């Protein structure tokens, strides 16, 4: 009889599974990736995968939730290094430009998931909405600290840049959005 799995092994296996699924789903799309491919990429047997996540939908939600924490955490770490509140708002777009230029950038994982599964999966739709709400709230904190009366214009500039860069494969929309945000802030452009 095999030795029982430790909590640490469960944590490592779950992380490996989420890493593999996220990489595949983001690169190729959720519906294009079968669970056998997730099994092969993670190195875990299907039986073990389904113990962690009884359905593919559960796995997708977990991938999006974990990506949200990391993505917004990375954004926050970049923006919070900037001292001036107005420059913090502009740093959002600097961070986006760097993300857009990364190899393998395929746009917004949440918009992609919504496009594939949003109409048919309440759980995925809820996760997408949660991420977008949290991202908007994050921007609102910085926008209000910079003296902007409303955060939605900055949020919409960021979202528009993300979608446009995802479609074009070009990081330039982040620079254009940054210039527009500088105008909103009444600060000089780049």
Helices and strands as residue ranges (DSSP letters): H 7-28, H 35-42, H 46-52, H 56-80, H 85-100, H 109-113, I 114-118, H 122-145, H 152-168, H 172-185
